[in-house]
Amino acid sequence: MKALVCILLLLETFVFVVQQQVDGGLNENEISQQISSEDGRQNPPQTDTLRAEASTDSQQYCHLCFPDIHAALRELTATVTEQKGHIRELTATVTEQKEINRELTATVTEQKEKNRELRDEMNKKNDEISNLTLSQVEELRKENRDREIAFSASMMESGSGFIGPFTTEITLTYRKVFTNIGNAYNPITGVFTAPLKGAYMFRVSVFGIASPGSTAAIYKNREHVVILDAYQTQGGLNSSNGVVMILEVGDVVYVRLWAGRRIYDSHNNHNSFSGFLLFPLREDHVCRM
């Protein structure tokens, strides 16, 4: 700023001097000669003194109007040098920031690649889980199909009549099959054979008319488990009973009519034998009767 002020002062002084020369029409030599002539005519002895004073005034005027241009230039140079230093610092900062931006860009690109790989891996895992789930569901369905065991049957396929009495116990055959899921019941022999180890529910009902009564029993293998018994001298009579048993694979369950007893059946299906698997058990499960 100081340098600009100095330059303006120099220009202003130069214009002033030129203007004086134009307006006066005299140059410095003419002015000096005129002053010398006048002084010589009027005060000859004072000419040297006046010239010395004029020279001193001129030097003072120059010192007042023209500041030290070298000092201004030095100050301007220092300012420019300082600005260059600032510019270098800014350039270094910008370069550093660009490097940081490049590193951030590289990091973002790397993270995107990792995210893409992670997403592909997750999609792969999801596909594997989905396929595994479908496979497991199909396996469970197959396993459940193997565990779907239930049957229900009645005595006569057609007609009506008495069964018994006999002199010994006989195994009743329920030939009219309503349900036989798993085909574990044999309508020819009247025997149910356990295909799986598990807990099974069985129920039997008997119907008779008057004497000599109707009595039957549920057997597991050759063991008598529960009995159904009904007796009265006249009219219809009936009885039912049920049991839950733990069966091993290959165990058999059936119904036997006692000796000297009889039952009656018709299209109304008075006598029935039913059973189903409640739930399977592991092979290492300890069964207690």
Long-range contacts (C-beta under 8 A, 24 or more apart in sequence): 2-72, 2-75, 3-72, 3-73, 3-75, 3-76, 6-66, 6-67, 6-69, 6-72, 9-65, 9-66, 9-67, 10-66, 10-69, 13-65, 13-66, 146-182, 146-195, 146-196, 147-196, 147-198, 147-277, 147-280, 148-181, 148-182, 148-277, 149-181, 149-182, 149-184, 149-195, 149-196, 149-200, 149-276, 149-277, 150-179, 150-181, 150-182, 150-275, 150-276, 150-277, 151-177, 151-179, 151-180, 151-181, 151-182, 151-184, 151-185, 151-192, 151-274, 151-275, 151-276, 152-177, 152-178, 152-179, 152-272, 152-273, 152-274, 153-177, 153-178, 153-180, 153-185, 153-187, 153-272, 153-273, 153-274, 154-178, 154-265, 154-269, 154-271, 154-272, 155-263, 155-265, 155-269, 155-270, 155-271, 155-272, 156-265, 156-266, 156-267, 156-269, 158-267, 159-266, 159-267, 160-264, 160-265, 160-266, 160-267, 161-264, 161-265, 161-266, 162-209, 162-262, 162-263, 162-264, 163-257, 163-262, 163-263, 163-264, 163-265, 164-257, 164-261, 164-262, 164-263, 165-212, 165-259, 165-260, 165-261, 165-262, 166-257, 166-259, 166-260, 167-259, 167-260, 168-259, 169-256, 169-257, 169-258, 169-259, 170-256, 170-257, 171-254, 171-255, 171-256, 172-216, 172-254, 172-255, 172-256, 172-257, 172-263, 172-271, 172-273, 174-255, 174-271, 174-272, 174-273, 176-269, 182-277, 185-275, 189-254, 190-254, 190-255, 190-273, 191-252, 191-253, 191-254, 192-252, 192-253, 192-254, 192-275, 193-250, 193-251, 193-252, 194-247, 194-248, 194-249, 194-250, 194-251, 194-252, 194-253, 195-249, 196-249, 196-277, 196-280, 197-246, 197-247, 197-248, 197-249, 197-280, 197-281, 197-282, 197-283, 197-285, 197-287, 198-246, 198-247, 198-277, 198-278, 198-279, 198-280, 198-281, 199-244, 199-245, 199-246, 199-277, 199-278, 199-279, 199-281, 200-244, 200-245, 200-246, 200-247, 200-253, 200-275, 200-276, 200-277, 200-278, 201-242, 201-243, 201-244, 201-275, 201-276, 201-278, 202-242, 202-243, 202-244, 202-245, 202-253, 202-273, 202-274, 202-275, 203-240, 203-241, 203-242, 203-272, 203-273, 203-274, 203-275, 204-228, 204-240, 204-241, 204-242, 204-255, 204-272, 204-273, 204-274, 205-238, 205-239, 205-240, 205-270, 205-271, 205-272, 206-230, 206-238, 206-239, 206-240, 206-263, 206-270, 206-271, 207-236, 207-237, 207-238, 207-263, 207-264, 207-265, 207-270, 207-271, 208-236, 208-237, 208-238, 208-261, 208-262, 208-263, 208-264, 209-235, 209-236, 209-237, 209-264, 210-234, 210-235, 210-237, 212-260, 212-261, 212-262, 213-237, 213-261, 214-238, 214-239, 214-261, 214-262, 214-263, 214-264, 215-239, 215-257, 215-258, 215-261, 216-255, 216-256, 216-257, 216-258, 216-261, 216-263, 217-255, 217-256, 217-258, 218-243, 218-253, 218-254, 218-255, 219-253, 219-254, 219-255, 219-256, 220-245, 220-247, 220-251, 220-252, 220-253, 221-251, 221-252, 238-270, 244-278, 246-281, 246-287, 246-288, 246-289, 248-287
